[in-house]
Amino acid sequence: VAAGLLVTWLTLGMLIGGAEAYFHFVYAASDTPMQWTLAGKNWIARFMRFNSLGYRDYDWTAADLEDKTIVFAVGDSFTEGWGIEDPADRFPDRLQSMLGEEYAVINLGKGGSSTLHQTQAVMDYPLAKPDIILWQYLLNDIDVAAISNGYTWDSPIPMQRPALVEESYLANFIYWRIFRQGMFNSPQGI
């Protein structure tokens, strides 16, 4: 009996340890609820590189922008390229390749930003003023307007999570897979 229990505990320990190692060192998912998960943080660490202004874009200089038609691609995580490993596959980069060297498509996408933040980003951009603004807007961008009008989400993101969830990649994965089932319900039953 003792030998059987020892084998069982060793097997369970190896399985859990192997799963923990997999979720810590191998698994990096952009399909998770983004930065709230350890898998999302893994994905950010592996694939997101930011320029000196904090955007996931080329580090433009004033000289790069001389005599070019300036296009600002403005938006949130969709414009920034959440879930896209190679920045060349994002729509602003594809637009740049289609337009050619006479244009400079500047990516001002920032995950989690609202229209207010995006407007400020356009006004504060230090290197050039846009000739064209391409503003990406998705349905979840209504969040800030909804909140300012008194609507709240039925299932807010829990700020207090069990310590194990914050320390174990396996526990974090399981927690967010269960919790996310109720996330992003429509506000107040609308």
N, C-alpha and C positions, 0 to 999 in steps of 0.2 A: 504494500500500500504506500509506504514512504517513498519507495523508488518511483512508483507511478505518479505520485504527487510531485516529486522533484522533476520528473520529465515534463509533466504538464506545466509546472511553473516556469521551467527553463524555456519550453516551447512558447508559452505566452509572452515571456519576457523578450525572447528573440523576435517574435512577430511584432510586438508593440515597439521595440527598439528599432527594428527595420522600418516600420511604418513612420516612426518619428524621424529617422534619418532621411527617408524618402521625401517627406513633406518639408523638411528643413533644407536639404541640399539639392534636391532635384525639382520638385514641384514649384512652379512659379506661374500663377494663373491670373489672367486679367479678367476672367469671367466671374470673379468673386466680387463682393461689394467693396471693391477698390481698396483704398488705403486703410480700411478698418481691419483687414485681415493680414495675417503673417504671410500668406501666399501672395496677396496683393503687394505687400512690401518687398517680397522677393522679386516679383515682376518689375517693380519700379527700380530696384537696385540693379537688375540685369539689363533693362532695356531703355530706361529713361535717362537722357543726358540733356542738361539745360545749358543755355548760353549765359553770358554775363548779366543779362537782364531778367533771367529766371524763366525764359520760355524754352520749349523744346524745339529749337530752331537753330539755324546757322547763326554764327556770331557776326552779324553784319557790321560793316564800318561805313562811315560817311562816303568814303571813296567808292565802295561797292555800289552805292545807291545813286551816284552821279549819273545824270542823263538817262535815267531809267524811269519807266512808268511804275509807280509804287502802288502795290496792291496789298492791303492789309486783310489777312484772313483772321477774323475775330470770332471767338466762340469759347466753348468749354472743353471738356475732355474729348469730345468728338473731334474738334479741330486740333487739339493738342496731340491726339493720336493714341488715346488709351486703348490698349489691346493690340496695337500694331507694333510689332517688334522692329521692323525696318522703317525708319521715318520716310524713306523714299516712297512708301506705299500710301501715305496719307494724302488726302485730297489737295491740300495746299502745295505739296511737293509735286504731285502729278500735274496740277495746274501750271506750276513753274516750268516743268519740262515741256508742256504743250505750248506755252506762250513764248518761250525762248529767252535769250539774253537781253532783250530790250525791256524786259519786265523784271521786277524784283517782288516776289510774293513773300511777304513777311508774315510768319505765323505768330499771332498773338493769342493763341488758344491757351487756356489755363483751366485745368480740371477743377470742377466745383465752383467756378466763377459764375456770377449772375450778370444780368444786363448792366447793372450799375457798375460793377467791377470792370466789365468789358469796355464800357464807355470811358471810364477813367484811364484804362490802358491805352486806348486810342489817343486820348488827349495828352497823355504823359509820354508817349513814345519819343525818345530824345533825338533820333537820327534823321527822321524825315516826316513829312506830312503825307498822308495818302492821296493818291489820285483816284483810287477806287477802294471801296470797302466791301468786302464779301463777308456778311454777317451770318454765321451759322446759328440756328436756333432749334432746339429740340423741345419736346413736351415737358421734360423734367425741368426746363429752365423757368417754368412758371412758379417754382417753389418760393422764391423770395417775394413775388407779388402775392401769392396765396397767404404766406405767413404775415405779410404786412396788412392783409385784410382780415386777419383773425382766424384763418384756417390753420389747422395743425394736422400732421400726419398721424394716422391711427397707431402706427407702430414706429415710434422714434428709435433712433439708434441708441442702444444702451451704453451709457458712458461708464457705468460700473459693471465690469465683467469679472467673473471668477479669476483668481490669480493663475490657476492652471491654464485657462484659456489664453492668457497673455504670455505664458512661458512655454507651452507645449505646442508645436506646430500641428501635431495630430489632433489634439484637443481643440485647437483653434479652428482647424478645418471642419471637424464634426460640428462644433458650436455654430459656425456661420452657415453651414448647410442646413441646419435645423432652423436657426433664427430667421434666415432670409426668406423662408416660406411666407412669413407675415409682413415682410418689409415692403415698402412702397405701395401700400394700399391707398386708395383714393382718399383724399382728405374729407373727414367728417361724412363719409358715406356718399359723397357727390360723385 
